[in-house]
Amino acid sequence: MKIKIVVNKPYEAAVGDFVKSIPYRNERLGEVIYAGRNTISHINVAGIDLSIKSFKVPMFINRVAYTFLRKSKARRSYEHAVALQQMGFDTPDPVAYIETYRHGLLYRSYYVCLMLTNAQNIRQWEERPDCDRIVDGTAQLMVKLHRAGIFHRDFTPGNILYDPDYRFYLIDINRMKIGGNIGMKTMLKNFNGINENFDALRALALRYAEIAGIATGSQFASQVVEESRKWWSKRHKRIDRKQRLKERLKKSQQPNSK
């Protein structure tokens, strides 16, 4: 098995040996805090809280693509974190990325960063006593991103964190485009999945328009809400279709009752 490991120099002395052991730990990487398509674990090493994102083994065609045509998700996560910090954005400090290869193709990859132990995401911000602070901070972050030519393709409430000082952090950043102009169509996409409460979404869009200097703020907010309604409607239809297919498949696999 071929292994590529890149460790951020400030963390090499403290956690370098642990990072190099990750591919051999058989996914025993600490406390699992999320298990889904990918797995996120938390572990303290030498007094440093680390978050380890283990990406699932790609399908064969994607293994070929990630080996010869595209950077792995782990590498993109690391490099995007470095770029974001250089551009003045907050994201957990990148510690390392690891790529393992089997039969000449990418197999597993890992992204290691600092764990933000005192931060929370912005899900259902409209129900919180600090709602106005969250709306203001999120809107400022969005305007700053768009002015910098950054499009976060997974700009969802679970991927936006804030700490007690209302510093806002971006996570899950492997699917990100950096560079170029952000037009209206792309800008609107960043609002789509951020909140299904359309009153809360309108408040965010109005604050965004105010910060960005959009004169027709009310019209802009209405456009944001309308586009988001369409997006959520399509999303729910996709989820319903998948659920019906699962139920039909499950039913077809059941033995006929006598």
N, C-alpha and C positions, 0 to 999 in steps of 0.2 A: 504493500500500500504506500503510495506516494503522499506526502503531507507537506503543505505549505502553511507556514505560520508567520504572521506579521504582528509584532508587539510594539505598542506605542512606547517610545523610549522612557518617558517619565515613570512608567509602571513596570518596566522590565525587571528591575532589581527586586521589587516586592512580590510580584505575582508571575514573573516570567516562567518559573519552573512549573507552577500550577497550570498556566495556560498551555504549556507544551505537553502536559499530561492529559488534557481534555479528550483527544481522540481515542485514548486507550481506556477511558473510564466507563465505557459501555452505557453512556447516557446517565450514569450516576453523578450528577453535576450539582447536587444540593437539593434544596427544597423546591419542588415544582410549584410555580405560582400560576402557570397557565399551560393547559394541555389541549391543543387543537390541531390545526394543520401543521403548525410548528409548536415547539415546546420552549417555554421560558422558565429558567431556574434561577434561584437566588442562593448565593453562598458567600460567606465572609472568609477572606483569605488575608492573613497578616493584618487584620484590622480594617480591611477594605471591603466594602459591600459591593459584590459584583453581580451583574445580571448577565446570564448566558442564554442567548437565543440559538437554539438548535434547529436548523432548517431541515425539513423532511428531504428524503432522497428524491430528486426530481425524476420524472418520467424519462424514458430513454432518450427521446428526441430533445428534451430540455437538457439532459446531461451532455449531449453533443454540443448544443448551443452554448451552454455555460462554460464548456471547455475551450471552444474554438472561436465563438462569435461574440459572446457577451460576458460581462463580469458577473461573478456569482452574487447572490443576494447578500451574503456575508461581507464580501469585499465592498459592494456598493454601500452597505450600511456604514462601514468603517470610513470609507472615503467621503461619503456625504456628511458624516458627523464632523470630520476634520474641516471640510469646506464650510459648513454652516458656522462653526465656531470662528473661523477666520473672517467670515462675513458679519460677525457680531450677533449671531443667533445663539440661543441657549438650547443645548441638547446634552444628554448625559455624556460625560467624557468617554471617548472611544479608547478602549484598552487594547483590543486585539481582534484579528479575524483569522480563522483557520479554514483551510480547504483540504479535504481528503479525496484522493483519487483511487479508483479501482479499474483495472483493465484500460488505463489511459484516459478515463472519463471522470468528471466530477462526481463524487458520491455524496458525502455529507459535508456540510459547512456550518460554521459557528461564528456568531458575532458576540464579542464580550465588551461590555461597557460598565460604567459605574451604575449602581442601583440608587435611584432617588428614593430614599426611605421616608422623606417628609413631604412628598408631593402627591397630589391626587389629580384624577382626570376631571374633565368638565361636563361629564354626562349629566343631563337634567339640571343644568345650572339655574334654570328658572325657578326651581324649588328651594334654592339656597339663600340664606340671609345676605350673602355677599354677591348676589346676582349681578348687580351693577358693576362691581369690580371685575367680575369674570367677563362680562360683555365687553367692557372697555379694553381689558388686556387682550382678549381674543381678537377684537377688531383691530387693535394696534398691530398685533402680530401679523394678521392677514395683510394689512396694507403694506407693512414692511417687507413681507415675503414677495408680494406682487411687484412692488417697486424694484426689488432686487432681481426680478426675473426668475423667481423660484415657484414651481408648481408642485405641491405635495399631493401626489395622486391618492394617498390614503388619509386625507385630512378629515378625520372623524373625531368625535369627542373623546374616544378612548386613547387617541394618539396625541392629545394635547394635554399637558400636565401643568399644574402651577403649584408653587410652594407657599408657605405662610407669608412670604414677602411679596407675593404676586409676581414672581418671575415665571414666565411661561416657557415651557420646554416642548420641543418636538421629539417624538419617538416614532418607531416603525418607519424609518426614512429610506428604506432601500428603493422604493418606487417613487423617485423624485426627479424632476427635471430642473436643472440649474442652468440658467442662461437663456437669453431671448426675451422678447416682449410678451407680456401677459395681456392678451386682448380680453374683450368683454365676455366672449363665450367661455374662455378658460377660467376667467375670474368667477363667473357664475357657478362653474362646476365645483369650486371649493366650498360653496355654501350648501350644496345639495344634501350631503349626508350628515351634516353637523347637528341638526336637531329637527325632529318631526313635529315639535310644537311650533306652529307657524307664527304665533304671536311672539314667541321668544326669538325666532329667526328674523322676524321683521325688526325687532329691537336691535339685533346684531347688525343687520344690513343698514339701518339708519345711522348707527354709530360708525360703521365702516365708511359710509358716504360722507359723514361729517369730517372724519379724519382725512379721508382721501381728497376732500374738496370737490365732491360731486354735487353740483348745484341742485340737480333735480333728485334730491335724496328720497323723497316719498315715492317717486316714479321708479327709482332704482330698487327700493325695497319691495315694491309690488312685483317687479320683474323677478327678483330673487325668490320670493315666495311662490310665484307661479311656476317657475322652473323647478323648484324643489317639490312642489305638489306632483308634478309630472314624474319626477325621478322616483319619489316614494311610491307612487302608484305602480310604476313599472317594476320596482323592486318587490313589492308585495305580490304582484302577479307571478314573478319568477319563483318566489318562495313557495307560493301555493302550488304551482306546477310541479316543482320538485317534490313537495310533500305528497301530492297525488300519485306521482310516479313511484315513490317509495312504497306507498300503501298498496298500489296495484302489484308491485313486484313482490312484496311480502305476502300478499294474498295468493299470488300465483305459485309461491313456493310452499304453501301450506298443503299437507296431504289432504285428500278429499275425505271428509268425515262420513262415516257410514251410519 
